[in-house]
Amino acid sequence: MIYIYNCYGGTHSSALAAAYHLKKLSSDKVPSKEEILNIDIFNKLKRSDMGRIIYHGEDERGDKVYTIGRGGSKVLLPALNHLSLLFHDTFDMKEPVIFSNTSPTVPLAMTIGGMFARGLKMNWIGVPLLIIGAKQTHQNIVNLVRHTKSQRDVCKSQSIVLENQQFI
């Protein structure tokens, strides 16, 4: 199985989801500021990194976990989904792919924090807001990751896209 968590910039909610998925963050407690800031790509990607698929590691079942920032594109995920299906059909790829949208978990503090930190390069305002947002949405992202991982055992398709609107 291949998991690809996605959000607008690929550096906040999807980075948190990958960290929870790989147990780099505990699902049992709200992470500290230091734990959040120690996530490998949290608030570190640039606009030029959008569309880049970033590998984060293998989970306890040997499944690979990635993230991607999709920007404002409405066509990136359908294109990646179709590319995945093409790889399954043409190159006999065996692993199913799950694309999981983490954007529905993003609270206002994280949205504004991301705008200040990444968009305006004002980390002194943005980072504290990102930390507040990451803590606020802790349980939402944990639930989204659990839901995403649960699809492994019920996945009947070679590739699925989870919009995750139930996490709004």
N, C-alpha and C positions, 0 to 999 in steps of 0.2 A: 504494500500500500504506500502511496505517496500522498502526503498532506501538503497543501499549499494555502496558507492563511494569507488573506489579502485585505488591504484597506487603502485609503487614499494615498498616503505617503510611504507606507511600508515600514515606518520607523517607530510607531507608537503602539496602537492596539494589536496589530499583527505580530509585532515583536513580543509583546506581552503574552499573546496566545501561544506562540512558539515556545516561550520560556515556561509557561505552565504545562504545556503538552510534554515537554522534555524533562519536567520536574526540576528545572533550574530555579523555579519559584514554587513555594509550597502552596497548594490549593487550600490548605487548612487555616491560613491566616493572611491578613492584609499585609502586603509586603512593605518593608521600610523604604525610606527614601534611597538609602544606599543600595538596597537590593534592586530597586527599579533602575537606578542609574548604572548599575553594573551589568545590565542586560547588554549583550554584545553590540547591538545596533540601535538601542533605544536613543532616539533623538540625535542620531549620528549621520543619517543618510541625507543626501542632497537631492535636489530636483533631478539632477542628471542620473540618479540611481533608480528613478521610477521605471518600471518595466523590467528591471533586473531581478531574476529569480535567485534568492539567497538561501543557501543551504545552512541549516542550524544543527543538524545531527540526527541520530536514530533514536527512536523511543524504545521502551522496554520490550516491544514485540519485534524490533528490528525494522520498523517502518521509518521511512525518511520524512523529515519535516523541513519545509521551506516557507519563505514569505516572499511577497511581491507587493510593491506599491503600484497601484493602477492609475493614479491621478484621476482626472475627470473623465477618463475614457469609458464609454459604454460598450465598446467593442473588444477590449483586451481579453476579458474573461471568456466570452463566446469564442474568440479566436484560439485561445489557449485550450479550451475544451475540445474544439474541433481538431486542433493539432494533436492533442492527446489521443483522440479516437483514431486519427490517421496513423499515429505511431503504433497503436494496438493492431490495426488492420494490416499495415504495410510492413512493419518491422517485428511483428509478433511480440510486442511489449506485453509483459505479463501482469505488472502491477497496476491495479486500479488507481485512479487519481481522484482525490477529493479537494475541490477548491472551496474554501470556507471564508465567507465574508465577515470580517470582524467589525466593520463600520457601525452596525446597529448597536454595538456596546459603548460607543464613544459618547461620553457626557460632554456637556457644554464647556466645562473647564478644560478638558483635553483638546477640544476643537479650537478654543481661543488660545490655549497654550501652544498648540502646534503652529497656529498662524503667527504668533509672536516669535517663537523660537526658530522655526524653520523658514517661515516666509519673510519675516522682517529682521531676522538675525538678532533678536532682542531676548537672549537667553535669561537675563536677569528678571524679566517678567514672565516669559514663557515656561521656563523649567519648573518654577514653583506651581504654576497652574497645571502642568502636565503631571506632576507628582500628585496633586490633589485629585485630578481626574483619574489617574491610574488606581489610586486607592478607592475612590468612589465606585469604580466599575469592576473592582476585583471579582466579586461574586458573579457578575454578568459574564465576564470573560471565562472564568472557571466553568460556568454552566455551558457556555458556547463550546469550549474545548471538549467537555464531557460529551455533549451532543455530537460534535464532529467525530470524535473517536468511536462513538456508538454506531456510527454509520458503516464502520469497517465490517461489522458482522452481518449487516442487512443489505449492503451494497450489491445490487444485481447488475449494475452497469459498469462499464470499464472506466467511466469518467462521470462525475456528478458535480454540480455547482450548487452549493448551499448558500442561499441568500441570507438566511438567519434573521428574518424580519421579526420573529417571535422574541428576539432579545432587545427590542427597542424599549 
